[in-house]
Amino acid sequence: MLLEAARWRYEETADVARNLRMPESPVRTDWWIRLLFVAVALGLWFWTQNLIGEQHHETGSIGDTVHRVLAVPNLYLQTHRSAASTLLIVSSAVIDALGIFLLLRSVWGSTLRPFLSLLLLFGMRQICQLLTTLDPPAGMVWHDPGFPSLLVTYHVATDFFFSGHTGIAVLGAVELASLGGRRWLYCGIAIVVFEATTVLLLRAHYTLDVFTGAVAARYAAILAAQIAPCFDSQLAKTFRRAD
């Protein structure tokens, strides 16, 4: 029995490893074309790095160009509490709906994949928050709007890196696309744009938080898709043996 279980785990691990291998390109280009491409790309990288190095901002602060661009609507939200509360309620309601959707898909759907992606995303987020602490952005609008939320914690105002709103929105978009195809994908993209724009308008996150949240969520979804079959199979076999 132990040998059979060990062999099964080895085979499952080998299958996951094979799925993670990078596929070879079916088209081969001449070496000099690739060399030219690499040289041009590196040249552009060094040039843009020099441009970035010429930027100036106050020492001890985090410069955020998107925050500066959105300064006018942010000031409006600072001075109009009811408008800010409405935006907080709507964005949090969308996050709650997506979170419940992902959990229901995990429990009553065909795979545990959506929950695994959530677990991976927020595991990475908590590790980052244990290692990195950011000061609140100047002009941050974040308060309890007077309407309860299942997933949004209004009393915590220091969990910046990275954006959970953006991350959940991306995971929701992935699941919507898998459920309803391109039509629902567009709906998911609209939700991602809305949530990312909202946290930037409120200055509840820096742009780096939003960008990293989106990338981390997409990676979590890809990784969850790779490991979910192993989890699904193991759960099924465990409870089948228990019966």
Backbone as a ProteinNet text record, in pm:
[ID]
protein_1_A
[PRIMARY]
MLLEAARWRYEETADVARNLRMPESPVRTDWWIRLLFVAVALGLWFWTQNLIGEQHHETGSIGDTVHRVLAVPNLYLQTHRSAASTLLIVSSAVIDALGIFLLLRSVWGSTLRPFLSLLLLFGMRQICQLLTTLDPPAGMVWHDPGFPSLLVTYHVATDFFFSGHTGIAVLGAVELASLGGRRWLYCGIAIVVFEATTVLLLRAHYTLDVFTGAVAARYAAILAAQIAPCFDSQLAKTFRRAD
[TERTIARY]
83.3	0	86.8	192.2	280.7	357.8	403.2	476.6	386.8	261.5	167.4	140.2	124.2	100.1	220.8	341.9	463.8	480.1	449.4	460.3	359.7	237	134.6	179.3	235.3	280.5	394.4	484.7	595.2	542.4	444.9	389	316.4	241.4	171.8	271.2	379.1	481.7	549.9	575.9	639.2	548.5	417.8	323.2	322.1	321	323.1	451.2	564.9	693.2	695.9	638.9	635	549.3	439.6	351.4	416	511.3	575.4	692.1	735.3	847.3	810.7	908.6	887.5	886.6	782.9	778.2	880.7	936.7	1030.8	954	1012.9	949	959.6	849	854.2	927	949.8	1014.6	1154.2	1254.7	1393.2	1434.9	1491.4	1542.2	1694.1	1753.7	1899.6	1955.5	2077.8	2137.9	2158.8	2191.3	2220.6	2093.5	1978	1851.1	1822.7	1846.4	1824.1	1923.9	2048.6	2150	2111.2	2063.8	2020.5	1903.8	1809.1	1693.6	1737.7	1827.7	1877	1950.3	2034.7	2111.4	2019.3	1920	1825.7	1746.1	1700.1	1621.4	1703.8	1830.6	1917.1	1945.5	1965.1	1987.1	1868.3	1747.3	1626.2	1613.3	1651.8	1642.6	1735.3	1862.3	1957.1	1912.8	1857.7	1812.2	1697.2	1597.6	1483.5	1524.8	1623.4	1672	1734.6	1806.7	1864	1754.4	1647.3	1535.5	1471.3	1454	1395.3	1485.8	1617.4	1712.3	1712.1	1661.9	1656.4	1536.2	1443.8	1328.7	1371.8	1301.2	1332.5	1205.3	1219.6	1109.3	1167.7	1081.4	1127.4	1189.6	1302.4	1368.4	1279.4	1272.6	1191.3	1046.7	1010.3	872.6	870.7	753.2	735	669.9	743.4	687.1	590.3	470.7	370	305.6	342.1	292.2	140.9	86.5	-58.6	-132.9	-80	-141.7	-143.4	-35.2	-30.6	-131.8	-145.3	-241.7	-385.1	-412.2	-547.3	-566.9	-484.4	-490.3	-624.4	-680.8	-806.7	-923	-950.2	-1059.5	-1032.6	-905.1	-873.6	-908	-877.5	-912	-1063.4	-1136.5	-1283.4	-1332.4	-1275.8	-1316.7	-1276.8	-1164.7	-1124.6	-1225.1	-1281.1	-1369.9	-1518.1	-1550.3	-1689.6	-1699.3	-1721.7	-1718.9	-1826.9	-1944.3	-2052.6	-2017.2	-1953.2	-1911.6	-1805.2	-1711	-1606.9	-1667.1	-1763.5	-1827.9	-1902.6	-1969.8	-2041.5	-1945.5	-1832.7	-1732.9	-1676	-1650	-1599.7	-1700.7	-1826.9	-1930.7	-1943.1	-1946.1	-1962.8	-1843	-1722.3	-1602.7	-1591.8	-1625.3	-1619.6	-1726.6	-1845	-1951.2	-1909.3	-1840.4	-1791	-1688	-1597.8	-1497.1	-1563.4	-1662.2	-1734.1	-1801.8	-1865.9	-1934.8	-1836.3	-1720.5	-1619.7	-1564.1	-1538	-1486.6	-1583.9	-1711.9	-1813.6	-1823.8	-1816.5	-1820.7	-1706.1	-1585.2	-1469.9	-1485.5	-1535.5	-1553.7	-1661.8	-1772	-1878.9	-1832.5	-1753.3	-1698.7	-1606.7	-1535.5	-1443.3	-1517.7	-1629	-1702.6	-1796.2	-1872.4	-1972.8	-1931.7	-1816.9	-1768.2	-1694.7	-1620.3	-1553.3	-1412.3	-1360.1	-1221.7	-1203.1	-1098.9	-1063	-977.7	-953.6	-861.6	-888.6	-1012.6	-1033.5	-988.4	-1016.5	-974.9	-823.5	-760.6	-614.5	-550.3	-607.7	-553	-566.9	-681.6	-698.2	-596.2	-577.1	-483.2	-341.1	-301.1	-167.4	-151.2	-253.2	-245.5	-227.9	-313	-306.6	-193.4	-144.7	-22.4	96	108.7	215.8	200.3	76.7	50.8	91.9	57.1	92.6	242.9	310.3	456.6	517.1	468	517.3	490.3	373.2	338.4	416.6	458.2	545.9	684.6	727.5	863.1	870.9	759.3	761.7	650.2	686.2	587.7	600.8	490.8	489.6	408.3	452.1	374.1	248.6	138.2	16.9	42	-14.6	1	-64.5	-4.2	-64.5	-198	-301.5	-433.1	-513.6	-473.5	-546.8	-688.1	-785.6	-925.7	-965.7	-970.4	-1000.8	-1068.2	-1195.8	-1271.7	-1387.9	-1447.3	-1564.8	-1682.9	-1737.7	-1846.4	-1982.4	-1986.3	-2112.8	-2192.3	-2128.9	-2194.5	-2100.1	-2147.3	-2056.2	-2001	-1882.9	-1818.5	-1763.7	-1774.4	-1725.8	-1574	-1514.9	-1373	-1285.5	-1343.2	-1264.5	-1256.6	-1133.4	-1111.1	-1080.4	-1180.7	-1162.8	-1075.5	-1068.8	-990.5	-841.1	-802.8	-660.7	-623.6	-529.5	-492.8	-343.5	-279.2	-134.7	-98.2	-197.2	-168.3	-161.7	-54.4	-46.7	7.1	122.9	189.5	155.3	73.3	22	-130.1	-193.8	-336.9	-421.7	-496.5	-587.9	-708.9	-756.1	-868.5	-835.8	-718.3	-678.6	-659	-596.9	-572	-699.8	-797.2	-924.4	-996.4	-989.4	-1053.8	-993.8	-861.9	-796.9	-836.5	-836.1	-878.2	-1023.3	-1107.4	-1246.4	-1259.1	-1177.8	-1180.3	-1138	-1037.4	-992	-1103.8	-1171.7	-1278.9	-1399.8	-1431.8	-1542.4	-1513.8	-1388.4	-1350.8	-1360	-1318.5	-1326.5	-1470.7	-1558.9	-1699.8	-1778.9	-1754.8	-1838.7	-1766.9	-1637.4	-1565	-1533.5	-1515.8	-1469	-1567.5	-1696.1	-1795.9	-1781.8	-1763.7	-1746.2	-1606.6	-1509.8	-1375.4	-1378.4	-1453.1	-1463.7	-1524.9	-1622.6	-1682.3	-1577.6	-1496.7	-1391.1	-1287.3	-1249.4	-1151.7	-1207	-1335.7	-1399	-1395.9	-1416.4	-1411.1	-1269.9	-1169.9	-1030.2	-997.2	-1035.7	-1009	-1079.3	-1204.1	-1279.4	-1212.5	-1175	-1115.2	-978	-896.8	-764.5	-776.4	-866.8	-886.6	-939	-1028	-1086.4	-980.8	-895.4	-795.8	-691.9	-669.4	-576.7	-641.9	-769.9	-842	-846.9	-873	-879.6	-741.3	-638.8	-501.1	-494	-573	-567.5	-451	-391.7	-274.5	-187.6	-59.4	31.2	15.2	65.2	59.8	137.2	248.2	326.9	246.3	157.7	71.6	-26.4	-84	-183.5	-118.9	-4.7	65.6	104.2	164.1	208	89.9	-19.9	-138.5	-191.7	-192.5	-240.6	-148.3	-16.8	79.5	77.3	74.9	73.4	-52.8	-166.1	-291.4	-288.2	-234.4	-226.5	-133.6	-22.3	69.1	1.9	-72	-142.5	-243.2	-312.9	-410.3	-342.1	-227.4	-153.9	-102.3	-42.7	11.6	-99.7	-212.8	-325.5	-377.2	-379.1	-424.3	-331.8	-203.6	-107.6	-120.2	-143.9	-142.7	-281.8	-387	-523	-556.1	-518.4	-550.3	-493.9	-374.7	-313.9	-396.7	-437.2	-518.5	-654.3	-718.6	-850.1	-842.9	-740.9	-725.5	-697.2	-610.6	-575.1	-695.6	-773.5	-893.4	-992.6	-1012.8	-1106.7	-1061.5	-931.6	-881.2	-885.7	-856.1	-856.5	-994.8	-1095.2	-1230.2	-1293.3	-1244	-1291.5	-1242	-1116.1	-1062.2	-1136	-1173.8	-1244.5	-1381.4	-1446	-1576	-1560.1
-120.9	0	125.9	126.2	242.4	260.7	147.8	156.8	209	165.5	211.3	360.6	407.7	550.6	633	583.7	656.3	663	551.5	550.5	645.9	648.9	740.6	884.8	919.1	1056.5	1091.7	997	1022.4	1048.4	968.5	986.8	1119.6	1159.4	1287.7	1402.6	1392.6	1497.1	1505.9	1391.6	1390.6	1453.9	1426.6	1487.3	1638.4	1688.8	1833.4	1893.5	1826.6	1877.8	1884.2	1782.3	1783.4	1897.8	1926.1	2035.2	2171.5	2182.6	2310.5	2339.6	2242	2264.1	2365.2	2447.7	2547.4	2479.6	2501.2	2438.5	2500.5	2416.9	2464.2	2530.4	2637.7	2705.3	2618.4	2601.8	2518.8	2587.3	2719	2795.1	2835.6	2803.1	2839.5	2958.7	3061	3177.5	3174.6	3246.3	3253.4	3321.2	3281.7	3332.3	3482.2	3536.1	3679	3762.6	3706.2	3776.9	3787.5	3676.6	3679.2	3770.7	3770.6	3859.3	4005.2	4038.8	4175.8	4215.6	4125.1	4153.2	4178.6	4093.6	4109.7	4242	4277.4	4401.8	4523.7	4525.2	4637.8	4647	4532.6	4532	4582.3	4537.5	4584.6	4733.6	4780.4	4923.4	5006.2	4961.2	5030.9	5028.2	4916.1	4905.1	5005	5011.1	5105.9	5250.1	5279.7	5416.1	5456.2	5366.2	5398.3	5404.6	5323.5	5332	5468.2	5522.6	5656.7	5761.7	5748.5	5842	5833.5	5711.3	5693.3	5751.9	5736.9	5788.8	5940.1	6008.8	6155	6208.6	6120.4	6165	6203.7	6300.2	6345.8	6346.1	6306.2	6316.6	6335.7	6369.8	6399.6	6276.7	6299.6	6191.2	6143.1	6011.1	5954.9	5934.1	5960.5	5941.1	5844.9	5792.4	5704.2	5784.6	5806.2	5879.3	5792.4	5842.6	5765.7	5856	5834.9	5918.9	5908	5787.8	5770.3	5847	5848.8	5928.4	6076.3	6122.8	6264.4	6293.3	6202.1	6221.3	6224.9	6143.6	6134	6224.9	6327.8	6414.8	6486.6	6532.8	6609.5	6522.9	6406.6	6323.6	6273.1	6251.2	6210	6319.5	6444.6	6556.6	6566.7	6541.6	6543.4	6438.3	6318.4	6212.3	6243.7	6313.8	6354	6450.3	6537	6642.3	6606.4	6493	6449.4	6306.1	6296.6	6166.8	6071.9	6124.7	6037.6	5972.1	6047.5	5990.9	5883.7	5911.7	5813.1	5686.9	5703.9	5588	5504.2	5570.5	5497.7	5415.6	5475.5	5404.2	5286	5304.8	5195.9	5081.4	5115.3	5012.4	4932.6	5001.9	4933.4	4843.7	4896.7	4817	4697	4715.5	4604.1	4500.3	4544.9	4450.9	4364.8	4424.9	4348.6	4245.3	4285.3	4192.6	4078.1	4109.4	4004.6	3907.6	3961.4	3876.7	3784.8	3839	3756.8	3650.5	3688	3591.4	3476.8	3509.1	3405.4	3318.8	3382.5	3309	3208.8	3250.3	3160.7	3044.8	3073	2967.4	2868.5	2919	2830.5	2743.7	2802.1	2724.8	2613.9	2641.5	2542.5	2428	2459.2	2357.6	2277.5	2346	2278.2	2262.5	2312.9	2294.5	2162.6	2149.7	2023.2	2014.4	2124.4	2125.6	2225.1	2201.3	2289.9	2407.4	2415.4	2514.4	2658.8	2710.1	2850.1	2879.6	2786	2808.1	2800.7	2709.4	2700.3	2828.9	2888.1	3014.4	3124.4	3128.6	3224.4	3200.4	3074	3037.6	3079.4	3052.7	3090.8	3242.1	3312.1	3457.8	3521.4	3483.9	3549.3	3495.8	3376.2	3330.1	3416.5	3442.7	3530.7	3671.5	3718	3853.7	3866.4	3767	3774.9	3764.9	3685.4	3678.9	3815.6	3880.1	4013.9	4113.6	4104.6	4199.9	4175.3	4050.4	4022.3	4081.4	4085.6	4130.8	4278.6	4338.4	4475	4557.6	4675	4767.8	4901.3	4950.4	5078.4	5180.1	5305.7	5413.2	5439	5479.9	5511.7	5626.1	5620.6	5731.4	5858.2	5971.5	6099.5	6114.9	6152.2	6168.4	6040.6	5938.3	5812	5830.5	5776.1	5779.1	5635.6	5602.8	5465.7	5469.4	5437.6	5438.3	5340.5	5308.2	5221.6	5300.6	5258.4	5336.2	5313.9	5229.6	5204.1	5089.7	5012.1	4896.1	4777.1	4663.2	4551.3	4486.8	4429.3	4356.9	4225.4	4120.6	3989.6	3977.9	4036.9	4014.9	4138.1	4256.9	4380.1	4422.5	4441.2	4479.4	4628.7	4707.2	4852.4	4895.8	4812.2	4851.3	4830.1	4762.4	4743.2	4838.8	4928.6	5030.9	5028.4	4913.6	4905.2	4788.4	4719.5	4602	4642.7	4713.7	4772	4675.2	4617.6	4540.3	4391.6	4338.4	4403.6	4411.4	4462	4489.8	4362.7	4336	4222.8	4246.2	4372.3	4404.9	4366.9	4409.8	4380	4231	4165.5	4022.4	3941.2	3968	3895.2	3924.6	4049.2	4084.4	4005.1	3989.3	3912.6	3765.6	3708.2	3568.5	3551	3647.1	3640.9	3647.3	3732.1	3742.7	3611.7	3545.9	3417.4	3314	3308.2	3210.3	3243	3371.1	3410	3369.6	3387.9	3350	3199.1	3121.7	2975.8	2927.3	3006.2	2967.6	3008.8	3132.1	3184.4	3229.3	3200.1	3234.9	3383.2	3428.2	3564.3	3669.6	3642.2	3740.5	3772.9	3669.5	3691	3741.6	3712.2	3766.4	3918.2	3974.9	4120.6	4177.5	4108.7	4150.6	4146.7	4041	4029.4	4139	4172.1	4279.4	4412	4436.9	4560.4	4568	4454.3	4451	4480.6	4422	4447.3	4595.4	4655.6	4798.5	4882.1	4847.9	4922.8	4913.9	4793.4	4776.6	4843.6	4828.5	4891.1	5042.7	5096.3	5241.2	5292.5	5216.5	5258.6	5273.1	5170.9	5178.7	5287.4	5319.5	5427.7	5563.8	5576	5700.6	5729.6	5625.4	5640.3	5649.7	5622.1	5610.4	5508.6	5404	5293	5200.5	5220.5	5144.3	5230.8	5196.8	5254.9	5179.2	5239.6	5172.9	5041.5	5037.5	4914.5	4802.4	4836.8	4735.9	4677.2	4764.6	4721.8	4633.8	4677.7	4600.6	4462.6	4459.7	4332.2	4242.2	4301.1	4221.3	4151.3	4221.7	4162.1	4050.1	4074.6	3973.6	3851.5	3875.2	3764.2	3680	3745.4	3671.8	3585.3	3639.9	3560.5	3441.1	3462.3	3351.1	3247.3	3294.3	3201.7	3117.7	3179.4	3106	2999.7	3034.7	2938.5	2822.8	2855.6	2751.2	2662.4	2723.4	2644.8	2547.6	2590.5	2502.2	2381.5	2399.9	2290.4	2190.3	2240.6	2151.7	2103.5	2166.6	2128.9	1982.9	1927.5	1786.1	1693.4	1724.6	1643.3	1650.9	1772.9	1790.2	1722.4	1743.2	1682.5	1530.6	1474.2	1329.3	1275.7	1345.7	1300.9	1306.4	1414.5	1425.3	1314.2	1289.7	1185.1	1048.7	1018.4	888.3	874.8	983.8	978.8	946.7	1016.2	994.6	867.9	822	694.3	580.2	591.9	490.9	493.8	617.7	629.6	562.7	568.5	502.5	350.4
0	0	0	87.7	94.5	-35.4	-92.2	-218.2	-329.9	-329.5	-432.4	-419.1	-293.6	-270.9	-312.3	-279.3	-315.3	-466.6	-534.4	-680.5	-744	-686.9	-740.1	-724.8	-606.1	-584.2	-679.3	-703.9	-796.4	-936.9	-980.1	-1114.1	-1126.2	-1022.9	-1025.3	-1031.5	-950.6	-951	-1086.7	-1147	-1278.9	-1383.8	-1374.4	-1468.8	-1455.6	-1331.2	-1309.1	-1364	-1339.9	-1388.5	-1540.8	-1606.3	-1752.9	-1804.4	-1734.8	-1777.8	-1760.5	-1665.8	-1638.6	-1732.2	-1811.9	-1902.9	-2010.3	-2046	-2150.4	-2287.6	-2367.1	-2500.1	-2594.2	-2681.1	-2782	-2896.3	-2951.5	-3063.6	-3188.6	-3262.6	-3384.1	-3499.1	-3488.4	-3595.3	-3549.7	-3629	-3597.8	-3683.1	-3618.6	-3691	-3691.5	-3786.6	-3794.5	-3670.1	-3632.6	-3508.9	-3514.5	-3634.5	-3643.5	-3626.1	-3664.3	-3642.6	-3493.7	-3422.3	-3277.6	-3208.5	-3257.3	-3199.8	-3220.1	-3340	-3367.9	-3277.7	-3261	-3175.2	-3031.8	-2980.4	-2842.7	-2827	-2926.2	-2918.2	-2917	-3005.6	-3010.3	-2880.5	-2830.3	-2706.8	-2589	-2579.3	-2470.8	-2483.5	-2608.4	-2628.7	-2583	-2617.2	-2572.8	-2421.7	-2361.3	-2215.4	-2147.1	-2192.3	-2132	-2154.3	-2271.4	-2300.7	-2209.4	-2197	-2110.3	-1963.9	-1923.1	-1785	-1757.2	-1855.7	-1839.5	-1825.1	-1904.5	-1892.5	-1754.5	-1705	-1572.1	-1464.6	-1483.3	-1385	-1374.5	-1476.8	-1474	-1397.7	-1358.3	-1281	-1139.7	-1082.8	-947.4	-863.7	-737.4	-642.4	-503.5	-409.6	-275	-210.3	-142	-70.4	44.1	60.7	167.5	130.9	6.4	-38.6	-156.6	-186.1	-301	-412.4	-519.6	-632.6	-710.8	-735.2	-808.2	-913	-1037.2	-1146.1	-1161.5	-1146.5	-1161.2	-1052.6	-931.1	-824.4	-861.1	-920.4	-959.4	-1070	-1164.3	-1273.4	-1219.6	-1118	-1061.9	-941.2	-928.8	-810.7	-797.5	-908.1	-901.6	-853.1	-915.2	-861.9	-720.9	-686.4	-549.7	-449.7	-484.9	-397	-380.6	-487.6	-478.9	-379.3	-385.7	-294.3	-150.5	-132.6	2.5	63.9	-17.1	33.8	23.1	-38.7	-51.7	2.3	131.2	198.8	146.5	115	67.8	-65.8	-154.8	-283.4	-262.6	-171.9	-142.6	-81.8	8.3	71.1	-31.8	-124.9	-230.2	-315	-351.1	-431	-353.3	-224.4	-141	-133.1	-114.7	-102.7	-232	-345.7	-474.5	-504.3	-486.7	-517.3	-423.9	-296.1	-201	-231.4	-274.4	-310.8	-429.6	-525.8	-641.1	-595.6	-505	-453.3	-377.7	-294.7	-222	-318.6	-421.5	-519.5	-591.5	-629.4	-696.8	-603.3	-477.8	-381.4	-359.1	-342.6	-324.9	-450.3	-566.9	-693.6	-702.7	-665.1	-670.3	-572.2	-452.3	-352.7	-396	-449.7	-496.1	-612.6	-702.1	-814.7	-764.5	-654.4	-598.6	-531.8	-463.7	-388.5	-478.7	-563.3	-645.2	-791.7	-827.4	-963.4	-978.4	-1085.4	-1116.2	-1059.9	-1004.3	-957.9	-844.1	-765.5	-655	-702.7	-832.4	-888.7	-845.1	-848.5	-809.1	-666	-572.7	-434.4	-420.9	-493.1	-489.1	-539.6	-643	-693.5	-588.9	-518.1	-408.5	-299	-263.7	-157.5	-194.2	-317.1	-362.7	-364.3	-414.7	-424	-286.9	-192.9	-62.6	23.7	-7.2	57.1	16.7	-113.7	-161.9	-105.9	-97.7	-47.2	99.1	180.6	322	343.4	262.1	271.5	241.3	135.4	100.5	212.4	275.7	380.5	508.7	531.1	644.6	623.1	496.9	465	430.7	386.6	335	397.8	450.3	505.1	433.3	379.6	309.5	388.3	383.5	444.6	362.3	426.5	350.9	253.4	134.5	39.2	92.6	61.6	99.2	27.1	101	40.6	32	107.4	102.8	157.5	87.1	130	162.7	289.5	331.1	466.9	470.5	594.9	583.2	695.7	696.2	640.6	525.5	464.4	529.6	631.2	698.7	640.1	553.4	492.5	506.8	558.8	586.7	460.1	474.8	365.1	418.7	338.7	380.9	371.8	270.5	242.1	260.1	256.7	266.6	412.9	461.8	601.7	608.1	645.5	650.5	767.9	872.1	989.6	969.4	861.4	830.1	718.2	747.5	648	617.4	638.6	615	523.6	468.6	384.9	238.2	204.1	70.1	-34.7	-9.7	-115.2	-102.6	-187.1	-306.5	-301.2	-404.3	-402.1	-409.3	-300.4	-300	-388.6	-395.1	-483.9	-628.5	-674	-812	-832.2	-733.8	-744.8	-757	-669.8	-675.9	-807	-852.8	-979.5	-1095.4	-1096.9	-1203.9	-1195.9	-1075.5	-1061.3	-1105.4	-1069.7	-1113.6	-1264.4	-1327.9	-1473.8	-1539.1	-1481.7	-1535.8	-1528.7	-1414.1	-1398.3	-1485.7	-1498.2	-1585.8	-1729.9	-1772.5	-1908.8	-1928.5	-1827.1	-1838.8	-1837.4	-1776.3	-1767.4	-1891	-1939.5	-2046.7	-2171.1	-2182.6	-2303.4	-2315.1	-2439.6	-2465.2	-2415	-2425.7	-2383.7	-2235.5	-2153.6	-2010.8	-1978.5	-2065.1	-2045	-2048.5	-2143.3	-2150.7	-2023.2	-1969.1	-1842	-1731.1	-1729.3	-1628.9	-1641.1	-1764.7	-1785.9	-1736.2	-1762.2	-1714.2	-1562	-1496.1	-1349.3	-1300.3	-1366	-1327.3	-1340	-1452.6	-1474.1	-1368	-1336.4	-1235.2	-1098.6	-1056.4	-923.8	-915.5	-1019.5	-1019.4	-1017.3	-1098.2	-1101.6	-968.4	-905.4	-778.1	-669.7	-653.6	-545.7	-573.4	-701	-733.6	-712.1	-744.5	-717.6	-568.2	-490.1	-345	-281.5	-359.1	-308.9	-195.5	-210	-115.9	-148.2	-265.5	-307.3	-397.1	-400.4	-498.5	-630.6	-737.4	-867.4	-865.3	-792.9	-785	-719.4	-624.8	-562.5	-663.6	-745.1	-843.6	-950.3	-1001.8	-1104.5	-1051.2	-932.5	-876.1	-843.5	-796.2	-767.6	-890.9	-1003.7	-1128.7	-1175.8	-1171.7	-1217.4	-1125.8	-994.2	-898.6	-913.9	-938.7	-955.7	-1081.2	-1188.6	-1312.5	-1293	-1223.4	-1196.4	-1107	-1004.9	-915.8	-993.4	-1089	-1169.6	-1255.7	-1314.8	-1398.1	-1313.5	-1197.5	-1110.3	-1055.2	-1018.1	-966.6	-1072	-1197.7	-1305.5	-1321.1	-1288.8	-1300.8	-1186.3	-1064.7	-947.7	-907.6	-959.6	-919.7	-949.8	-1066.6	-1090.9	-984.4	-934.9	-829.5	-701.4	-663.6	-543	-558.7	-673.2	-696.4	-687.6	-750.9	-751.9	-612.1	-538	-404	-310.3	-318	-234.5	-266.5	-395.5	-436	-386.2	-399.5	-356.2	-205.1	-132.8	13.4	67	17	68.1	11.6	-103.4	-156.1	-68.1	-18.8	71.9	204.7	247.9	375.8	369.7	251.2	235.4	236.3
[MASK]
+++++++++++++++++++++++++++++++++++++++++++++++++++++++++++++++++++++++++++++++++++++++++++++++++++++++++++++++++++++++++++++++++++++++++++++++++++++++++++++++++++++++++++++++++++++++++++++++++++++++++++++++++++++++++++++++++++++++++++++++++++

